[in-house]
Amino acid sequence: MDVEEFLKRVGTEIKIAKLSEYTLRNYVEFNRLLLEHAGKGPDEIEMQDVKNYLADKMSSRASSSNILFLAAVRFAYLNVLSKDPSAGVKRPKKENKIPVVLTKEEVGLLIDAAQTLKSKLIMMLLYSSGLRVSEIVNVRRGDFDFEENSGWVRGGKGGKDRMFILSKKLGKKLERFVGRHEDWKFVFSKEKALTTRNIQKIVRNAGLNAGLNKEVHPHTLRHSFATHLLDAGVDLRKIQFLLGHSSIATTQIYVHVSGEQVKSIRNPLDGL
């Protein structure tokens, strides 16, 4: 089996499994890179080829990238060739890094630095809803309830639907924007959904224009949304629901970055 046929079949298996476009892109790309690095056909790939790629190309990458690479190889070879050349390769432990969070003032500066109205609305929606970038690119007019200032994620991570909240201020702006583009299939694009890279570029450029001394990504607005809700006293279980986390343990990371939660702790010296 040649490389292109193999990668095509990997893509087919991903679609049958109803995995996300993000997964499709990353799994196919990682397998392509592995084959190019090894200089072999798919049937010839062995465990040592996987280890060589990890050592040569992934040693400086985060643990999460290594884990994603190994998952891509395992899925592709098990589903297409009924073998797993990644079996026996040690999986790195997942790093529990504290997420970068913007202050409310920095969020305001970021949004104000948007170069177009659409870019501004995209960033406002990311912060107002806590949506993942992969979810926001697929949002449609019918997913909003402007009267209730809410909306629905359709087929989010894990294929799950969930409700999200919308600020009143943004709701009115979005309703006017949608009304001016009634022939658009998606809220932010006419025919094909924007790519996640489109959104990443919008946020990154706004961060540079705003002069923020932090590396800003779309997920940074999601982290900021969750942290600011926690600062405001919103129950962690409600935040878990809004973020679409299957486990409360995932949401608890925001306890570590909530300034208000830390400030509320009574210092033991004051109790003497």
Sequence and secondary structure as in RCSB ss.txt:
>XXXX:A:sequence
MDVEEFLKRVGTEIKIAKLSEYTLRNYVEFNRLLLEHAGKGPDEIEMQDVKNYLADKMSSRASSSNILFLAAVRF
AYLNVLSKDPSAGVKRPKKENKIPVVLTKEEVGLLIDAAQTLKSKLIMMLLYSSGLRVSEIVNVRRGDFDFEENS
GWVRGGKGGKDRMFILSKKLGKKLERFVGRHEDWKFVFSKEKALTTRNIQKIVRNAGLNAGLNKEVHPHTLRHSF
ATHLLDAGVDLRKIQFLLGHSSIATTQIYVHVSGEQVKSIRNPLDGL
>XXXX:A:secstr
  HHHHHHHHHHHHHHTT  HHHHHHHHHHHHHHHHHHTS GGG  HHHHHHHHHHHSTTS HHHHHHHHHHHHH
HHHHHTS  TTTT               HHHHHHHHHT SSHHHHHHHHHHHHH   HHHHTT  GGGEETTTTE
EEESS GGG  EEEE  HHHHHHHHHHHHHTTT SSSS SSS   HHHHHHHHHHHHHHHT SS   HHHHHHHH
HHHHHHTT  HHHHHHHHT SSHHHHGGGGGT HHHHHTS  GGGG 
